[in-house]
Amino acid sequence: MTSAIKVPAIRVVQPIGEFYSAVISADDLIEVSYSDMRRIEKDLDRYVGIQRKLDPGRVEEIGKFVISRDATFPSSIVLAVPGECARFDPATGTLTLTGGELEDGSIVELKDVAKILDGQHRVEGLKAPGRKRFDVPVSIFVDADIADQAYVFATVNLAQTKVNKSLVYDLLDYAAARSPQKTAHEIAVALDKLEGGPFHEMIKRLGTATPGRTQGSETLAQATFVGSLLPFISSRPEEDRYALAKGRKVKADDSSYQKTPWRFLWVDERDTEIAQILVNYFMAVSLKWEAAWKTREAGQILPRTNGFRALMRLLKLIYLKERPRPDHDFPVISQKKFSEYLGRSKLKDSDFNKDDFVPGTGGETALFKRMALELGLRGGGAEEL
């Protein structure tokens, strides 16, 4: 059995820190790498892995590809390796990977040295029988803690369609620094857990059904919730996250209030008040259209993506109408006030169906415009920004 693997590598320095760009044979990569499949520790409700579930169909496709004549993987597979298991020799440009004993006393064998942060399906595909020599570019992060690993994974995958964005947003729970994404994530989790609240057990934290919950009870993906909330607090969430991770301050500019009306609350770390506004508003929604909000029947859109997004767009108009300028003393609008606005709508529970409001952005926009018009929020100086 191999006791160590040596690979040619160069040290790369970037703002996040140092990592190694290396080339490793497919056989060696398969020997030292593993996928830390995402799972939940029930007692702590914490996630301890960051790779998505394997898609057998995709693995099969990649397996066929790697034995083809023109197979190539030009982009790097991203790995994380414990510091005790990696040694770099700058004189020879060699990175040596070995098993070792970690600081907590646990033993890591060579086969478990490299955690795959990105590229799980490619590695599995490389196991296809009949494959010829295949050298693979890899980026190796040494001694990256779970926050850094999650950040790297999210950075690589957030803009890509191959990864469920709900999973990526959930990984931000590990981020050491405050960020708009982390705040939106924490609010989503808190409201999903809030018994008696409008979102109780309604949000799919992984983008797929949560084990133990009634099938069909979760109508909103976390990515949908987070994606709709982020514009209220930041127009450049990645820049905010980077600045805070580097210890810099962020600010709320009154000139951007119309675009990001809750940014002043977020900058002041008043996230509870942001959550309270959402609770008050959606409680008013659930009372105005009780049957439509509580239904889980197919084709009923109010508690689903189209309905939720339209309601969030409407919320922005209502908030700016009630709070045309930042109100640091009284930022929260009451449930009663929201109910007064929603009471102007003539929409009935039965109207929120996919026939009247078709799936996609067209149906979402149609619903938003109708509600805004009925509430008197269009054409009166409170146009959506």
Residue, then its C-alpha position, 0 to 999 in steps of 0.5 A: m500500500t502506498s504510504a505517500i503520494k508526491v505531486p508537482a505543485i506551485r504555491v498560489v497566493q490570493p486574497i483568501g490565502e495560499f493554496y497549491s495548484a498541482v497535477i495528479s494522476a487519476d489513479d492517485l486522485i482516486e486513492v487519496s480523495y473522498s466525498d464528505m456527503r452532506r448530512i445532518e447531525k440531528d442533535l445539533d442540527r448542524y451540517v458537517g459535509i459540503q458535497r451534494k448527493l451523487d447523480p448516478g446519471r451524471v457519473e455514468e455520462i462522465g464515465k463514458f466521456v473519460i474513455s473517449r478519444d478526446a476526453t479532457f478536464p481542463s478545470s481544476i478539481v478542488l481539494a482540502v487537505p489537513g495541514e498534518c498531511a501535506r508537506f511542500d518542498p519549494a526547492t523541488g516544487t513537490l507537494t507530498l500527501t501522507g496519512g497522519e495524526l491530527e491535533d485532536g488525536s484522530i488518525v487520517e489514512l492516506k485514502d481519506v486525506a483529500k476532501i473533495l470541495d468541487g469535482q465529486h462527479r468527475v472523480e467518480g467518473l474517472k473510476a470508469p473501467g478502460r480509462k487510459r492515463f489521465d492527469v488531472p489539475v487540482s487546487i489543494f487548500v491546506d488546513a482550511d477550516i470548515a468556514d473557508q471550505a464552505y466559502v470556496f465551495a460557494t464561490v466556485n458554485l454559486a453562479q453555476t447551475k450544476v449545484n442546487k443554490s439552496l445547498v450553497y446558501d445553506l453552506l454560508d451558515y459556516a461562514a465566520a464573518r457576517s454577510p448579507q447571505k448569512t443574514a438571509h440564511e439565518i432569517a430563513v432558518a429562524l422563520d421556518k422554525l417559528e411555531g405559529g409563524p407564517f413560514h413554519e416548516m414551509i422552507k426547504r433548507l436543502g432545496t429538497a424535502t426535509p426528512g421527517r416532514t409531511q410530503g408537500s408541506e415545504t413549498l419554498a426553496q431556501a434559495t427562493f427565500v434568500g434570493s428575494l430577501l437579499p435585494f432588501i439589504s444589499s445590491r452587492p452582497e458578494e462585495d459586502r461579504y468580502a469586505l466583512a470577511k477582511g474586517r472592513k466596515v460596510k455602510a448604509d447610504d441614504s441615497s440607495y435606500q429606495k433600492t435597499p430599504w433594510r440595509f440600514l437595519w442590516v448594517d446596524e445588526r438589527d436582523t431581528e427587526i428585519a425578521q419581524i417585518l417579514v413575520n408581520y407582513f406574511m401573517a397579514v397575507s395568511l389572514k387575508w388569503e388563509a386558504a390560499w396560503k395554507t393550501r399545498e395543492a398542486g397549481q395553487i401559487l400563493p405559497r410557492t415561488n411565483g406567489f412569494r416573489a410577487l408578495m416580496r415585490l409588493l412588500k417593498l412598495i408598501y414599506l417604501k410608502e410607509r417609510p419613505r426615508p430610513d426610520h431608525d426609531f420605528p422601522v417595523i411596520s405592524q401586522k395591522k397596517f399591512s392588513e389595511y393595505l392588503g384589505r384593498s385587494k379584491l383577489k380571492d383565495s381561488d384566484f391564485n392558480k396557475d391558469d390565471f397566473v402562469p408559471g414563471t416570471g410572467g405569472e409572477t409579474a402579472l400577480f404583482k402588478r395586479m396587487a400593486l394596482e389594487l392597493g393603489l401603489r402603482g402610478g402614485g409615485a411609489e413605482e417599483l425600483 
